[in-house]
Amino acid sequence: MKLHLIVMMCIVGLSGCTTIADMSGADSATLNATSAQSFSKMRQDAQQKGTLDTSSSTYNRINSVLVRMEPYANQINQTGQAFQWQLAVIKSDTVNAYVAPGGKVVFYTGIVNKLNLTNDEIAAVMGHEMTHALEEHSKNKLGADALTNLAVGIGKSYAGNNIGQFGSAAIDLGKQVGVGLPYSRNLETRADYGGLMLMAKAGYNPQAALTLWQKMNSLEGAGGPVFLSTHPSNGQRIEAMRKNLPAAMAIYNSRK
């Protein structure tokens, strides 16, 4: 029971999750190095398949946004590790972008072309992804997953053989809804906020974050039930961004 109590206490704190990740070997330096290797391999594979975009106008626009935002991202890097920001643009209709530890950014051309993004809207996506990397959300998520899996295992063990099929399923659902998915939603919300402020510091109009998600709404609709989603609904994102917009606009206007 003491171990169960310790686990549940650790789940409460974000910093505790990072510590668990460190203990399991997922320290910042190791994660960044592993990420760099995987990113390099991914680029090579994409190049061999002819899906790596390095010269189109879409690539040039995305890359120019990254270059412009990079020094501002580096100013707020508190990970203790210098980032080597790199970009891979993949030729695909997929409407997505993501980031790997250490500043490895991946954009699919579909997110720019299908949504007809402006440079400010590209910056909204870029700021979101950069914040994920700067706040080491991959590392935090690894720690949270480790804690969650440990807690679920302890819970099943404590219940014993009498837990039954439905009892076990309930614990697994609690793992998702109680810890796993809400934790991911929290990271997305933090990335939205940090990205809004970062794009403003780099001189991109934060109002573009609203139009970005309005375009996402038009493409995807309102989305599924937020309760069982790892991401906030587009409507929730827009509402939160409206609340944070005055602070971001103050930063943006101070540059003029």
N, C-alpha and C positions, 0 to 999 in steps of 0.2 A: 504493500500500500504506500509505503514511503516513496518508492520509485514512481508510482503512478501520480502521486502528488507533485513530485518534482517535474515530471513531464508536463502536467497540466499547467503548472506555473510558468514553465518555459514557453508554452504555446502562446501565452498572453502577450509576451514581449517580442517586438521585431528584432531587437538587438540580440535576444536570446537565440533566435533562429539563426542569425549570422554566426554566432559562436558555435552552435551545433554543426553548422556547415563547415566551419574551420576545423573542428575536431574530427570530422569525417574525411578530411583531406581536401575539402573544397575551398581552400583559401584563395584570396584574390589573385595572387601571382600565378598559382596553378591553373585556376579557371581561365585567366586571360591567355596564358600560354596554350592551353588546350583549345580554347576558342580560336586563337590565331591559326593553329594547325588545321582545324576543321574548316575554317573559313577559306584558307588557301586551297584545300582540297576541293571544296565546293566550287570555287572560282575555276579551278582547272577542269573539273568535270563539265561545268557549264560552257566553258570555252570550247572543249572538245565536241560538245553537242550542238554548238552554234547558238546557244541561248544567252550567252553573256554579251550584254550591250555595253560598249565602251566608246561609242562615237556618235550616237543619234542625238537629236536635239533634246529628247527626253532625258537621256543620260546627262548631257551637259547642264541642263537646268537643275537636276537633282544634285549633281556634284557641286555646282556653284553655291547651292544652299548649304551643303555640308561644309564647304570651305569657309563660307562666311560665318557660320555658327560655331565652328570648331574652337576658335580662341575663347569665346564666351563659355563654352562647355568646359574647357580646360581650367578656366578661372574658378569654377565652382566644384572641381573634382576634389573630393575629400576621401578618396578610396585609399590613398597612400601609394597608388600605382599610376604611373604616367600612361595615358591611353595613346595607342597608335590608331587613330581613326582611319578606317578604310571603308570603301563603298563597293558593293556589287549590285549592278542593275540587271535583272533577269527579264528576258523577253517572254512575257506571259500575260494573258488576259486576267490573271488572278489579281483581285483587288486586295493587296496586302503589302505590309512592310514589317520588318522585325529587326531586332538588334541582338548581337551576341556579346558576351562579356569582353571588356577591353575596348569597346568602340567599333565593332564590326557590324556595319549597317547594310541591310539588304532591302532593296526596293524591287517590286515587280512593276513593269511598265504599265500594267493594267490599272494600278491605283491612280496614276497620273493621267493616262489617256482616257480611261472610261469615265472618270469623274471630271475630266477637263480642268485639272487643278491649276490654279495660279501659283506663282512662286511663293506667295504668302501662305497659301494652303499647303504647299509642299513643306514649308517651314514648320507648319503646325504638326504635320506627321513626323518630321525630322526631330523636332523638339521633344515630342512624346517618346520616341525611340531612344533619343540621347539620354533622357531622364531615366528610363529603365536601366540603361547601362551605368550612369553616374551614381544612382542609388543602389546599384548591385542587386536588382530585383531577382535576377537568376540565382544569385547566391542565397538571398533570403528565402526564395521559394524552395531551394534545395534543403535548407535547414528546416523549414516548415513541414515539408513532405517527410523528412526523416523523423521529426517529432510526432507527426500525425500517425505515421505507420507504426511507430513504437507504441503510442497511446492505444491504437486500435488493437494491436497484438496483446497488450497487457489487459485491455478490457475483455477480450475474448477468453484469455487465459483465466482471468479472475472469475468469469461467469461459469467456466467449466463446461462439461459435456451437456448440461441441461439447457444451454443457450438456444439450441434448436435452429432450424434453417432461417426462420423469420427473425429471430433475435440477432443472428449474425448479419443478415441483410440490413437490419436496422442500424447496427453499428457501422457497417460499410457506408450506408447513406449518411450517417452522422459524420463520418470521415470526410465525405464530399461537401455536404451542405454546411456542416457545423464548423469545419476548419478549412478544408481545401479550397472550395470555390469562393466563399466570401473573402478569403485571404487574397486570392488572385484578383478579385474585383477591387479590393483595396489598393493593390499595386497599380491597377489600371487608372484608378482615380488619382493616385499620387503622380503618375506619369502625365496625366492630362494637365494637372496643376503646374507641375514643374516645366512641362513643355510650353505652356502658355507664357510663363515668365521668361523662359530662355529665348523664345522667338522674339519677345519684346525687347530684350537686351540686345539682340542682334539686329534690331531695326526692322523687323517684320511686323506688320499690323496684326495684333492679336485677334481682331474681329474676324480674321480669316479662319480661326479655329471653329467659330460658329458656322460659317458657311460650309466648311469642310464636312461637319457632321450633319448639316442639313442635306448636303449632297449624298452622304451615306444613307440618310433616311430615305431619300427619294429612290436610291438604288435598291436598298434592302428592305424597306418598309420599317415598321416600328420594332421588329425583332421579336424573339420568343420571350418566354417568362424570365424575368431578371433573376428570380429566386434560384433558378437552376442554371445560371449562366456565369461563366468566368469573367464576363465583361459587363459593365453597366450598359443599360439600354442607351441607344442614341439619344432618346429624349432626356434621360437622366444626365447624360454627358453635357448636352446643350444647356440644361438648367443650371448645372454646377458651373459651367464656364461663364454663363451670364453673371453669376454671383462674383466670380473671380475677375471678370473683365475690367472693372474700374482700376484695380491694382495693377493689372498688366498694362492698361492704357496709360497709366501714370508713368510707368517705366518707359514705354514707347514714346510718349510725348516729350519726356525729359531729354531725349536724344536730339530733338529738333532745334 
